[in-house]
């Protein structure tokens, strides 16, 4: 969109994601914080030693999980970027499965492995989710580094370890920093995993906000904690944005080198470490499937409502609700996310600050408490001319808010990589903005659009944080139904929960396999 018409279209396009963000994110969050700050006790919460112990635990477990994810992801990144071996494509698919698994599925899987829960299970579960982020982000840049620099260092007498630390690591450091910032954000705002594995003993800011809002109705306390969380999230997003800019700059400065080859010598040790990581990632998944198959009663009971009517609908009806909500959420999020990616890809040097600000704003929903957003919906959306609080669209709206940032991060790098001269040539030949988009951008970015839609769909399918607060009892999604089954006594409820988790996991795995076969290695994740 290089011509004058494009400059007029761009602000209009920007109004679409900005308007949605303002109405369904900024307004509810600001309203809840305002209600909370209008009460008493906020200062007491912010100055309480318990609050800062909560902050310390939140940051500590996120840092530990990030470290574990980076250590596990680096061998995989090496294999994806540098190794020409049978099964590398399968490895790429397998490591992506944990990233898109619903939190309730992972929580239940680690509960089956580590029944006592605790800090270790929380750290391992959060790392389990995010190994793929490290492997794919770092592997993407690693594949663009020239082996010849490393080989030159080796020929001058450097050991393999010295060559890695002095040549390779500085080259891939932008990707490592970008991945670590994203993983830290995901771990610090983790909800379902901490709720299921931490119980009442271990709480993070996210689960404490949920407790104060839903159970204690302590809005001032929840508002104070939300402010702390938003400040921390913005700080992490700024660090991540800086690291991402360095990574994108590094990618622009390098071509794609043919670096994949059969490992030699000590490289087989790294390959062995990567294989061990893949096996470790499969253990919780296999354990969950085995647990569900110990008896078939849970599978047969999916057509019912559990012990003493734990659910108001059958588990299969809850699954149907999940499919419908995820479909609506994905359609809406694709409209918002692709529009935002187009706008951001066109905000060049002269408006770089505006672009970074919009990018940061679009990422905020990933870090702000889903409970705060959900409760804000119930408080504010009744003031609209059409009351959305009882609408079946409320859950898709909340899910779209969560997955839109992921769609932006998948599509935006591809749009930015398109040579601007192609757009300029099309414009010079008389093509309007829409035709330029259709003939140039869409033709080159269609794979990333399919991948974005697929990833958005599977994430929406398993979304638990906002949905657990907004879904009506007579219309739960499958993750919400699983959480209710687990929280109620009865062996049959537990068996139903494990069977439902496997159903959700199999759908997710199938979607990931299809996405990977159709659209390999696109976007930021």
Number of C-alpha atoms within 10 A of each C-alpha: 24 19 15 11 11 17 13 11 14 19 11 11 15 18 16 15 22 17 13 14 18 14 15 20 23 18 16 22 26 15 19 24 21 14 15 20 18 13 13 12 16 19 12 13 18 16 11 11 11 11 20 14 12 18 19 14 18 22 20 15 21 25 20 19 28 29 17 18 27 26 16 25 28 22 24 33 27 22 29 24 24 22 21 14 14 9 9 15 13 12 16 22 20 20 24 22 22 27 21 25 25 24 27 27 28 26 24 25 24 26 21 16 16 14 12 13 20 16 16 15 21 27 23 17 25 30 29 25 25 29 30 30 25 29 30 28 25 31 24 25 23 26 24 22 24 17 17 10 13 18 14 13 17 16 11 9 10 15 12 14 12 15 20 16 12 13 18 18 15 12 19 21 17 24 30 25 23 24 30 26 24 22 27 27 24 21 28 27 23 24 25 24 25 27 23 21 26 21 13 12 10 18 20 26 26 28 25 21 27 24 18 17 19 15 9 12 13 17 25 25 26 30 28 21 25 24 14 15 22 16 14 17 23 18 14 18 24 15 16 24 19 16 21 21 14 17 24 16 12 18 19 12 9 12 12 13 12 13 17 16 12 13 16 9 6 10 17 14 13 16 18 14 17 22 16 15 19 19 12 13 21 16 13 24 20 13 15 23 18 13 17 22 16 10 12 12 16 23 21 12 19 20 14 19 20 26 17 10 10 19 22 17 18 21 28 18 21 24 20 16 19 24 19 15 25 26 20 18 28 29 16 18 30 22 16 26 31 23 19 27 24 21 23 23 18 19 15 13 9 8 11 13 12 14 18 16 11 17 20 17 17 22 21 20 22 21 23 23 26 27 26 26 27 25 20 22 24 18 15 19 19 13 11 9 7 9 12 16 18 13 10 16 14 22 28 23 21 25 30 29 29 27 28 29 24 24 31 27 19 26 28 23 18 21 23 18 14 15 11 14 10 15 22 16 13 19 19 12 9 12 17 18 21 13 16 22 18 12 14 19 21 15 11 15 20 14 19 26 22 18 25 29 25 21 24 28 28 26 24 30 29 26 28 24 26 22 25 22 19 23 20 16 13 12 18 27 30 29 29 25 28 25 19 18 26 21 13 14 12 14 15 17 26 23 26 29 29 27 27 26 24 23 17 22 24 14 13 23 19 12 17 22 17 14 20 19 12 13 18 15 16 20 25 21 22
